[in-house]
């Protein structure tokens, strides 16, 4: 089990899992924050997000209308080239949920520098949350200073 993302919204905590991912879906567990720290047996919901073959959750970020999900290669080495996606989940528990506005960030122009080991997006921060789009910064494990990259996810 590998927890990779955490977001807080409306009194809930959301935990995104890089693994185990199965059947092109990755789990997000949600629970009430106060129950997690106070209840003997906190209640939790698990929603399986459709992220595509070989992907797991890499980061989560709260926005006004849900949770932005950054998904990328899971722990299986055979999936290291599946690429990353960014999309919106409404944050409502369900057995299975689809991402809205899902897009693949274009990483093709990123050039590694001498101090960089690899491009591996792992963190997400929201700069702008407007009715037309989200502007986000994606940080990468393996790059100097996190290799911040700015992306815009258009709402269609």
Beta strands, then each sheet from edge to edge (+ up, - down):
strand 1: 2-9
strand 2: 12-22
strand 3: 25-32
strand 4: 44-50
strand 5: 55-63
strand 6: 66-73
strand 7: 85-89
strand 8: 96-98
strand 9: 100-103
strand 10: 120-129
strand 11: 133-141
strand 12: 149-154
sheet 1: 1+ 2- 3+ 4- 8-
sheet 2: 5+ 6- 7+ 9-
sheet 3: 10+ 11- 12+
end
